[in-house]
Amino acid sequence: MAVPKNNHTSSRKNRRRMHLYVRSTALAICPKCKKSLRPHTVCLSCGFYKGKEVINVFKKLTKKEQKQKQKEIKTAEKENKKQGI
């Protein structure tokens, strides 16, 4: 019977087992813009967290980009109202 000359180190053993601990990230949906994001974080697309604006997303954008972003948010809100969410 073959016997290994050297023992495997704990780091080598743990690297081999790493796939046992990896899990997919859980995602939540922003209630305002319906984009997926990590739970308990500020939505980077609209800047809201728990119904309050935390980040002013429009501050860094140009006027043209601001109008486009506001249009996207309004259309998303209208779709949410139609769906009854």
Residue pairs with C-beta under 8 A, 6 or more apart in sequence:
25 38
26 38
26 39
27 36
27 37
27 38
27 39
28 36
28 37
28 38
28 39
29 35
29 36
29 37
30 36
30 37
30 43
30 45
30 46
30 48
31 48
31 51
31 85
32 43
32 46
32 48
32 51
32 73
32 76
32 77
33 43
33 45
33 46
33 48
33 72
33 73
33 76
34 76
34 79
34 80
35 43
35 45
35 46
37 43
37 44
41 49
42 48
42 49
42 54
42 55
43 49
44 55
44 57
45 57
46 57
46 73
47 53
47 54
47 55
47 56
47 57
48 54
57 69
58 66
58 69
58 70
61 69
